[in-house]
Amino acid sequence: MDEKSRLSLIGWNSSQSIVSSMSSKWQNFLKNLGEWRGSFTNIDGQGHVVNSIPSILNLESFEDDQLVRFRLRRFQHGNYELPPTSDTQQDYRSLGNQVVFFETGAFSKGSLQVAPFTPFGAEYGYVHADRRFRLVQLYTEAGDANGLVLIREFRSGSDARERPALTLEQISGRWHGKAATITADWPEPLHEESQTNFITRNSGRVQIHSELGEFKSTQEGVMDGDRIVFEGMDARTMYLLPDGGSSLAPIHVSHRKEFAVETGWLRSPDEHQRLIRRYNDRGEWISSSHLIETRLA
């Protein structure tokens, strides 16, 4: 049965669904509007801060929310009162397939295809009230992990504060919640339950067990400072970051092997959010998920 016939049987009109999804995606994007003051912090492969550059990001809507103007100013000299050292502007009337926005305004953006001799990267963003937490994962042309960019933002004029730096103790235990997953070939989100269990042992070893629909995984690693190192065939590193953040990703990516990259944000002591991007063994982006989990007693 072809796709058109299948959709007809279950009562979907594919063109209407796609139009509706595009509208929802845009409305979710609009939840990020405002002026956000923060900083871009470069982190090396060992998890060490290299530098931090203050920034002001404006997302302003026009024409009854049909146009959004993006403006990013960076102040490498560290002083908001002086002219910015860079000033970038861009207008948006639509959003490309490389970015997925979820109901809260959280988003996942990145390469649609992993290709030889081409840098790979992914960006993630969470938004809640007067806070935004963003993270960029960078890879070299050879597919090797090449550091992170941590972006902590606060709505201008608010009294929003930074979360404490993430520790393993803060996320240890069992978490349960809901997840929304959007795939490359279907724009409507699939909603499922999710479970995550962070188990720590006296030996310094850590186990992470995660369940989300058909995706189930168990990983074991060892603490190394503010990192958890997972060895073996699927070598990965989890960085525990300032502002309640984390990054979990392979140390190497390839267009010949399936993999997932993800981040987390401990928005409050009892709410942990995660964003996951998955790629198949041809290097194609296949899905993105947003999980909102609460701690189980």
Secondary structure as the mmCIF struct_conf table of DSSP 4:
data_model
#
loop_
_struct_conf.conf_type_id
_struct_conf.id
_struct_conf.beg_label_comp_id
_struct_conf.beg_label_asym_id
_struct_conf.beg_label_seq_id
_struct_conf.end_label_comp_id
_struct_conf.end_label_asym_id
_struct_conf.end_label_seq_id
HELX_RH_AL_P HELX_RH_AL_P1 GLU A 3 LEU A 9
TURN_TY1_P TURN_TY1_P1 ILE A 10 GLY A 11
HELX_RH_AL_P HELX_RH_AL_P2 SER A 14 PHE A 29
HELX_RH_3T_P HELX_RH_3T_P1 LEU A 30 ASN A 32
STRN STRN1 GLY A 34 ILE A 43
TURN_TY1_P TURN_TY1_P2 GLY A 45 GLN A 46
BEND BEND1 GLY A 47 GLY A 47
STRN STRN2 VAL A 49 PHE A 62
TURN_TY1_P TURN_TY1_P3 GLU A 63 GLN A 66
STRN STRN3 LEU A 67 ARG A 74
TURN_TY1_P TURN_TY1_P4 GLN A 76 HIS A 77
BEND BEND2 GLY A 78 GLY A 78
TURN_TY1_P TURN_TY1_P5 TYR A 80 GLU A 81
BEND BEND3 LEU A 82 LEU A 82
HELX_LH_PP_P HELX_LH_PP_P1 PRO A 83 PRO A 84
BEND BEND4 THR A 85 THR A 85
STRN STRN4 SER A 86 TYR A 92
BEND BEND5 ARG A 93 SER A 94
TURN_TY1_P TURN_TY1_P6 ASN A 97 GLN A 98
STRN STRN5 VAL A 99 PHE A 101
TURN_TY1_P TURN_TY1_P7 GLU A 103 THR A 104
BEND BEND6 GLY A 105 GLY A 105
STRN STRN6 PHE A 107 GLY A 110
BEND BEND7 LEU A 112 LEU A 112
STRN STRN7 GLN A 113 GLN A 113
TURN_TY1_P TURN_TY1_P8 PRO A 116 PHE A 117
BEND BEND8 THR A 118 THR A 118
STRN STRN8 GLY A 121 HIS A 128
TURN_TY1_P TURN_TY1_P9 ALA A 129 ASP A 130
STRN STRN9 ARG A 131 TYR A 139
TURN_TY1_P TURN_TY1_P10 GLU A 141 ALA A 142
BEND BEND9 GLY A 143 GLY A 143
STRN STRN10 ASP A 144 ASP A 144
STRN STRN11 ALA A 145 ARG A 155
TURN_TY1_P TURN_TY1_P11 SER A 156 GLY A 157
BEND BEND10 SER A 158 SER A 158
HELX_LH_PP_P HELX_LH_PP_P2 GLU A 162 LEU A 166
HELX_RH_AL_P HELX_RH_AL_P3 LEU A 168 ILE A 171
STRN STRN12 GLY A 173 THR A 183
TURN_TY1_P TURN_TY1_P12 ALA A 184 ASP A 185
STRN STRN13 TRP A 186 THR A 200
TURN_TY1_P TURN_TY1_P13 ASN A 202 SER A 203
BEND BEND11 GLY A 204 GLY A 204
STRN STRN14 ARG A 205 LEU A 212
TURN_TY1_P TURN_TY1_P14 GLY A 213 GLU A 214
STRN STRN15 PHE A 215 ASP A 224
TURN_TY1_P TURN_TY1_P15 GLY A 225 ASP A 226
STRN STRN16 ARG A 227 PHE A 230
BEND BEND12 GLY A 232 GLY A 232
TURN_TY1_P TURN_TY1_P16 MET A 233 ASP A 234
STRN STRN17 ARG A 236 LEU A 240
HELX_RH_3T_P HELX_RH_3T_P2 PRO A 242 GLY A 244
STRN STRN18 GLY A 245 PRO A 250
BEND BEND13 ILE A 251 ILE A 251
STRN STRN19 HIS A 252 HIS A 252
TURN_TY1_P TURN_TY1_P17 HIS A 255 ARG A 256
BEND BEND14 LYS A 257 LYS A 257
STRN STRN20 PHE A 259 SER A 268
TURN_TY1_P TURN_TY1_P18 PRO A 269 ASP A 270
STRN STRN21 GLU A 271 TYR A 279
TURN_TY1_P TURN_TY1_P19 ASP A 281 ARG A 282
BEND BEND15 GLY A 283 GLY A 283
STRN STRN22 GLU A 284 GLU A 284
STRN STRN23 TRP A 285 ARG A 295
#
